[in-house]
């Protein structure tokens, strides 16, 4: 497969992937202790960080907790027991 073909296939499948991810997200049942979360940190590098940027922008009106992005190997100093840390890696 030629690289440009792979990109075309990826772009064409994006709407289906979005639909599937929204459907699956509605099936998630979060544990009760998640209600104690005071802030959210999404950590990812390279292409793995882009979904967190998209979510932050899409839901900026709905987000009621601080939502930070981290593209480093180390977590920031504010991370503690009441931080929901999401580690994102595509590779």
Buried (B, 14 or more C-beta within 10 A) or exposed (E): EEEEEEEEEEEEEEEEEEEEEEEEEEEEEEEEEEEEBEBBBBBBBEEBBEBBEEBBEEEEEEEEEEBBBBEEEEBEEEBEEEBBBEEBEEE
